[in-house]
Amino acid sequence: MHQSDQDIRNRLLIARLPAMPQILLKLIAHLQADDAGMPELAALIAKDAGMTSKILGVASSSAYHRQSKVVSLEQSLVSLGTDMIKTLVISESVFQTFNSFPHSGSTDLRAFWKSSLSAAVMARALAKAMAYPHVEEAYLAGLLHNVGRLALLATAPKEYAFNFTARDDAALCAVEQRTLQITHAEAGAWLIERWHLDSFLADSVLYHHEPLARLEASHPLIRIVRLAHLLCCHADDAESITQAASLCALDVETLDELAGSVARQVEQAAQHLGIDLAGADDIATPPAYAPPAVDPVQRRLSDEVRNMVLVSEVGQTFARQQGESSLLEAITRSARILFDFDTAVILLQNPTGHALVGVAAGEHQQRLAGFSIPLAKGGLLAASALECQLAFLKRDMPALGIVEEQLFRILGTDSLVCVPLASGQRSLGVLIGGVAAWQIPACQKREGFLRAYANQAATALETAISARGLARLQLDHVTEEYRAASRRVVHEVNNPLSIIKNYLSVLDHKLEKQEPVSGEMAILNEEIDRVGQLIGGLADLQPAAASGVTDCARVVDDVLRLFRATDFLPPKIEVVTRMQDAPCEVEADADMLKQILLNLLKNAVEALPDGGRIEVANRGHVNRDRRLYLELCVSDNGAGLAPDVLANLFSPVRSSKAGAHHGLGLSIVHDLVTRLHGVIGCRSSKSGTSFEILLPIPLPASAAAALPSPGNTAMSS
């Protein structure tokens, strides 16, 4: 090869470093579990140089803006988050599956994995023996000390495949320098330097082939990695090992003990991950004529990736469904296609969570409409739903209950696959597929795919159920608003209807005496119009405040005239008005102000069953929050309000007065005052009660534009 040094370095930056397929499979399974934890993820990823490099590289990139460049795999995982880790793992799995990476055919990664993990475990053990404070940094340095070989294989797979299996020594470095103009030690160190870590990790990688005589005064991490490399890759070079051990102040007996412990740990890790290390120390490139063997682990990884792609597509299909019924149909239909079910049905937990009930989906919806399985009474189906565990049932099983036997007859099959539908820790129900008995082993081999499919279905179902609940809540809210509006209208309509009724009596009396009735007719027309306005307001749950300028003195006179001309005002109650000579104009709608005063005067009359005095007074202008208001006060000398009544005065609560809609008057008053951008407060004691209303006075447009928005909080004391 004749490539420039810079060219190979640029290619190293974009190289995709392969990971052991066994590691990827374990990671996929771990990330699909609901209880995936960072310590467990870190422990798994830390066994593979390829995935560790990927995680550290992404975590140290500018996208995550880390202030501290601490060398910690677990901290890097935390900064990335589970979603990003899952994306990285899946992307690496897809890449290795669909891009025919060299190790899938002619190149075997097992020897590399064994030597890397052995060096990592050994480096950590040496760091502990030397009392080096950063033992995990030493582990990473050992794991990544040969990552340059992996990077060169990814960068130049055809040219480097033979060198990748060669003995890792100075001769290999010379060949690499001659053919690629860069050694694997230089390549690995250059990549790690791109991560900008606050560490000597890159130096330890760069110098792991350096002559021992030059390392006497080097950083401890460099000496640790050099010794770990010799112990794991050149165990037959006793002279070099003895010399490196003296640099680390360790004796040969200690190294022998560590070597045995490291070998056992690597063997245990291989067994846990399902990596066969037989022959891993003596792997050669097969002859050119030999067809590449099909790696069963690589096949499993390919199957897993295919399943993930299918599940992702299914999830998008579910998301496109409109409504819960169409979603349930899509789930059962897709399950039959993907898993070769003869038929499929869904049982969901009822709202109380006490039973599984049939849903209107699939070909057996009529028979399942009344089907129910109590969860408290146990049974295999109930256990599958409650424990979120897959269950495979056969017709001849002795532990079957009646409900399971019913399902066998309904579905017409001799075996059932029960797939729990769970979102997080919440069980939604169970998907039941009918299959022939000979299909059960094949279904059991696809448990991972079944679980992933069920997770997608459960997530979509939970979204649909939540949407249904939200729609019900919105409907209930609107219903309650209309109910409250109806009560408010009924309460307010009673006032003008009572006035109309009383004025009809006055009108009848005057007509008998042939007296003029034009004034009474005008009042009747006004009140009839007000009834129409109140009823018309029922269609508007939150009517806008009417604008205009009103003379409050005139409105007070009109209201008192209505009270005095009818039976609203008993003879033993005296009403006094104290309206100042100054202008009484306020920025308010006359009808709304009239409605406010009618309610307050009615309350004052009811507070004086034995007679008394009511006063309506204009107390002049008040400056509140840099806004001018006119203060209108309606007071009585009754017994006053109880503290608990005063505390909830403007809330629509049920009062002790007779009638279905009593207790609404003051809440309506508060609402009307607020809509007029005013403020209402109440003072009450044993000597009486007074309601103080602040109504904004009209201002020129230029002055009004500079004012802050008025407050709308009621005052009470």
Secondary structure, 3 states (H helix, E strand, C coil): CCCCHHHHHHHHHCCCCCCCHHHHHHHHHHHHCCCCCHHHHHHHHCCCHHHHHHHHHHHCCCCCCCCCCCCCHHHHHHHHCHHHHHHHHHHHHHHHHHCCCHHHCCCCCHHHHHHHHHHHHHHHHHHHHCCCCCHHHHHHHHHHCCHHHHHHHHHCHHHHHHHHCCCCCHHHHHHHHHHHCCCHHHHHHHHHHCCCCCCCHHHHHHCCCCCHHHHCCCCHHHHHHHHHHHHHHCCCCHHHHHHHHHHCCCCHHHHHHHHHHHHHHHHHHHHHHCCCCCCCCCCCCCCCCCCCCCCHHHHHHHHHHHHHHHHHHHHHHHHCCCCHHHHHHHHHHHHHHHHCCCEEEEEEECCCCCEEEECCCCCCHHHHCCCEEECCCCCHHHHHHHHCCCEEEECCCCCCCHHHHHHHHHHCCCEEEEEEEEECCEEEEEEEEEECHHHHHHHHHCHHHHHHHHHHHHHHHHHHHHHHHHHHHHHHHHHHHHHHHHHHHHHHHHHHHHHHHHHHHHHHHHHHCCCCCHHHHHHHHHHHHHHHHHHHHHHCCCCCCCCCEEEHHHHHHHHHHHHHHCCCCCCCEEEEEECCCCCCEEECCHHHHHHHHHHHHHHHHHCCCCCEEEEEEEEEEEEECCEEEEEEEEEECCCCCCHHHHHCCCCCCCCCCCCCCCCCHHHHHHHHHHHCCCEEEEEEECCEEEEEEEEECCCCHHHHHCCCCCCCCCEEC
